[in-house]
Amino acid sequence: MTNRSARLSLGFSLVGHTYAHLVMLLFPVVVLALEKEWGLPFGDLLPLSLAGTILFGSAALPAGWLGDRFGALGMMVIYFVGTGVACVATGFARTPLEMALGLAAIGLFAAIYHPVGVAWLVQVAARRGQALGWSGVFGNIGVAAAAVVAGALIDFAGWRAAFIVPGMVCVATGLLLWLGVKLGAVEPAKGDRQPEAPASRDDMIRAFIVLSVTMLCAGLIFQCVSVTLPKIFAERLPAEFAGTATQIGALVSIVYVIAGAAQLVGGYLSDRMSMKWSYLTSFVLQVPVMLYMAQASGWTLVAGAALISVLGTTVIPAESGLLARYTPLKWRSTAFGIKFVLSLGVSAAGVPLVSYIYAETGDFVWLFYILAGCAFTLVAAGLWLPGDRGLRAAQASPVAAPAE
């Protein structure tokens, strides 16, 4: 693979991560407009996204299997074009059923990205931790941009534009990737640009079992916090700062922009220290912050949300690095598919959990108590991960990384 092809591959993978999170988080802001237009309560509308959220995780496993069998490039073209078309179609929904079907289609196609796009990035990156850090930043840009993009489009062009415009951009990107492949500018990767010594079979099994638990807990925390922030900001912040969809979207975006830089820190630490301990430390710190968020209001609520996001995003390069470290290359997309089944599919239970707790209590206090328990469970399980400090210190990385 040439340096030009590696750079283009990294670029499309990074942009793809942005799109994946952006399209999946449009609805938590759109739902605020639908409450008024369709005359239905928040607790009834939010579950319309459940099928899409489940598919976003559960369809990652077959997508990863297809990526291992047929290659990343064709699957990524399908990802961009399919996701974009699904978004545009959702923008024409007229009933709750049509909205649920559209969101399900978005989740199905967007599910391709994580198992295929992240495994592709790991393979073409010369500095794996750094590349995963940048991948996290771009994913976080999608999380941050979703609220402000949706809010602005709702206020200026209506909620339908919040789906149609991002969908058209996504389709255009897929056509550009297809053209790059046809012209030979983007080539298939033949092997890892940053090779590692093989892990033992026992360590692979042990790491897979432990990571299955920790990734599920981390995914549940992410899902719950992501769908809760717009609503909790609307309820606990002064009306002059959170009175419109644009204002709420901007505040949510600020939280995730602040967290974005943490991905680079996480990537740096992943390349230079024990991935296991950098992973667990962030979740140890999340426990007291979750307990504080249960009662927080005003601007301290925004600060707490930003801190949770910083701690949650710092660990992503280490988590992905651990999974890549303990998975053979020929099964890597499938392994990332399993990761996202757990972290995004099974953890989609966070959507009905948020809806149920809010419907029963009218607030999110007990939600954050439960999330604090999830963070504690993750740390307890993560202590059983194989130690990797010696491996990281001994690993040689003589290849100069391309500009990323």
Secondary structure as the mmCIF struct_conf table of DSSP 4:
data_model
#
loop_
_struct_conf.conf_type_id
_struct_conf.id
_struct_conf.beg_label_comp_id
_struct_conf.beg_label_asym_id
_struct_conf.beg_label_seq_id
_struct_conf.end_label_comp_id
_struct_conf.end_label_asym_id
_struct_conf.end_label_seq_id
HELX_RH_AL_P HELX_RH_AL_P1 ASN A 3 MET A 24
TURN_TY1_P TURN_TY1_P1 LEU A 25 LEU A 25
BEND BEND1 LEU A 26 LEU A 26
HELX_RH_AL_P HELX_RH_AL_P2 PHE A 27 GLU A 37
TURN_TY1_P TURN_TY1_P2 TRP A 38 TRP A 38
HELX_RH_AL_P HELX_RH_AL_P3 PHE A 42 LEU A 45
HELX_RH_3T_P HELX_RH_3T_P1 LEU A 46 SER A 49
HELX_RH_AL_P HELX_RH_AL_P4 LEU A 50 SER A 58
TURN_TY1_P TURN_TY1_P3 ALA A 59 ALA A 59
HELX_RH_AL_P HELX_RH_AL_P5 ALA A 60 PHE A 70
HELX_RH_AL_P HELX_RH_AL_P6 ALA A 72 THR A 90
TURN_TY1_P TURN_TY1_P4 GLY A 91 PHE A 92
BEND BEND2 THR A 95 THR A 95
HELX_RH_AL_P HELX_RH_AL_P7 PRO A 96 ALA A 110
TURN_TY1_P TURN_TY1_P5 ALA A 111 ILE A 112
HELX_RH_PI_P HELX_RH_PI_P1 TYR A 113 GLY A 117
HELX_RH_AL_P HELX_RH_AL_P8 VAL A 118 VAL A 124
BEND BEND3 ALA A 126 ARG A 127
HELX_RH_AL_P HELX_RH_AL_P9 ARG A 128 ALA A 157
TURN_TY1_P TURN_TY1_P6 TRP A 159 ARG A 160
HELX_RH_AL_P HELX_RH_AL_P10 ALA A 161 LYS A 182
TURN_TY1_P TURN_TY1_P7 LEU A 183 GLY A 184
BEND BEND4 ALA A 185 VAL A 186
BEND BEND5 GLY A 191 GLY A 191
BEND BEND6 ARG A 193 GLN A 194
HELX_LH_PP_P HELX_LH_PP_P1 ALA A 197 SER A 200
HELX_RH_AL_P HELX_RH_AL_P11 ARG A 201 ARG A 236
BEND BEND7 LEU A 237 LEU A 237
TURN_TY1_P TURN_TY1_P8 ALA A 239 PHE A 241
BEND BEND8 ALA A 242 THR A 244
HELX_RH_AL_P HELX_RH_AL_P12 ALA A 245 ARG A 272
BEND BEND9 MET A 273 MET A 273
HELX_RH_AL_P HELX_RH_AL_P13 MET A 275 MET A 293
TURN_TY1_P TURN_TY1_P9 ALA A 294 GLN A 295
HELX_RH_AL_P HELX_RH_AL_P14 GLY A 298 THR A 314
TURN_TY1_P TURN_TY1_P10 VAL A 315 VAL A 315
HELX_RH_AL_P HELX_RH_AL_P15 ILE A 316 ARG A 325
TURN_TY1_P TURN_TY1_P11 TYR A 326 TYR A 326
BEND BEND10 THR A 327 THR A 327
HELX_RH_3T_P HELX_RH_3T_P2 LEU A 329 TRP A 331
HELX_RH_AL_P HELX_RH_AL_P16 ARG A 332 PHE A 340
HELX_RH_PI_P HELX_RH_PI_P2 VAL A 341 GLY A 345
HELX_RH_3T_P HELX_RH_3T_P3 VAL A 346 ALA A 349
HELX_RH_AL_P HELX_RH_AL_P17 GLY A 350 THR A 361
BEND BEND11 GLY A 362 PHE A 364
HELX_RH_AL_P HELX_RH_AL_P18 VAL A 365 GLY A 382
TURN_TY1_P TURN_TY1_P12 LEU A 383 TRP A 384
BEND BEND12 LEU A 385 LEU A 385
HELX_LH_PP_P HELX_LH_PP_P2 PRO A 386 GLY A 387
HELX_RH_AL_P HELX_RH_AL_P19 ARG A 389 ALA A 394
BEND BEND13 VAL A 399 VAL A 399
HELX_LH_PP_P HELX_LH_PP_P3 ALA A 400 ALA A 403
#
